[in-house]
């Protein structure tokens, strides 16, 4: 699963978005690899101060330690450039996750992530550490 780098403010302005995204997945008996490069362009119709282009990607490498236990490393990189203001952001997320499937319905995930943004605009850079514990429950659907 992909964690998304913190994005920008939410607004109701109408914009045109162009996207290009590739998704490569390899799944072996114990090893899984996922690579997802992407490009996005936003052009606002009312105000051009928010026009921007994003170039980035996501990579994940997972190893099945036991039949129901998986360890994964993941990284997300996003380079954002604002066309009219000259602002540039460099977002990075690095993390590790352990997942254990207890039953067909119940899975537990524990993860640690580092999220950073380096911006050319003062006050927009930050760094944070995140710890997550997730319980996933899936219905059996009669199977």
N, C-alpha and C positions, 0 to 999 in steps of 0.2 A: 504494500500500500504506500502510496506516495503522500508525503507531507508537503503542503504547498507553502512556499515562502510568503511571508506576510505581504499582502498586496496593498493597493492604494485605497483612498477614501471611496465610499460608495456614494453614487450620485445618480440622478435620473436623466442626465444629459444623453441625447441620442448620439450614437457613434457608429462608425463602420469598423468592423473588425475583420482582419485577415489572419488566417492561421495555417501553419504547416507543422505537422507533428508526425513523427515516425515512432513505431513501437516494435522493438525487437525483443523476443523472449526465447530463451533456451531453457528446457527442462530436461535434465538427465535424471538418473535414478536417485542421486543424492544432491546434485548441484543444480541451482537455478540461477540464471542471469537475466537481467532486464536492463535494456538501454532505451532511453526515450528522449531524443533531441527534439527541440521545438523552436518555432519562430512565431511571434504574434505582433501585429501592428494595429494600433487604435488611432482613428482619426475622428475627432469630435466635430459635429456639424455646427454647433452654436459658438463654442469657444475653443480656440486652438491651443490654449495654454496646457491642456492635459494630453495633447497628442504625444504618443510614445511608441517605442518599439522594444520588444522583449526578445532576447535570445537566451536560451538556456537548455537545461537537460536534467535528466534523472537517471541514476544508475543504482542497481541493487544486486548484491551477490548474496545468495542464501545457501546454506549447507544443512542438509538433514542429518543431524547428529544421531538420532534414533528414529524409528518409524513414525513416531508422533511428536518429535521435538525438532525444531528448526532454529538455527541462529542466522541472523541476517545483518549485513552492513549496507547502509544506503547513503547516498549523497545527492543533493539537489543544488544546482547552480543556476542563477538567473541574473542576467545583465540587462538593466533597463535604462533606456536613454529617452529623455524628454526632448522633443524636437525644437520647441520654441524657447525653453528656459535654459537649456544646456545642462540641466541636472542629470547626473548619472548615478545609478544605484547598482551595487554588487551584492546580491543576496546569496548566502550559502547556508545549507543545512547538512549536517553530518550526524549520523546516528547508528546505533546498534539496537537490535531487537531480538528477543527470544520469544518463541511461540510454542505452546504445548496444547495438543488436542486431547482433551480428557475423554470425551465421548463423541459420537457423531454430531451431537448438538452443541457441546460446550468446548470452547477454545479460550485460552488465556494468553495474553500478550503482555510483555514487560519491555519497555524501551527507554533509552536515554538519548537525547538529541541536543545538538548545539546549533543555534540559529543566530546568524550574524548579518548585519547590513552595513556596508560602507557606502556612504553617500557623499557627493560633492557639495551638498547643501548642509550647512551647519544645523545640528539638532535632529537630523534624520537618521544618523547612524546609531546602531545599538547592537547588543549581544545578549543572548539569554540561553539558559540551560533549561531543558524540559525533561521531566520524568513522567512516563505514562504507564498506567496499568489498565488493560482493556479486557473485558469479559464479553465474548461473542456467543450469542445463542441463536442457533438456526433451527427452524421448525423441521420436523421430520417429513411433512407432506405425505404421510401414508406410505412411504417406501420402506 
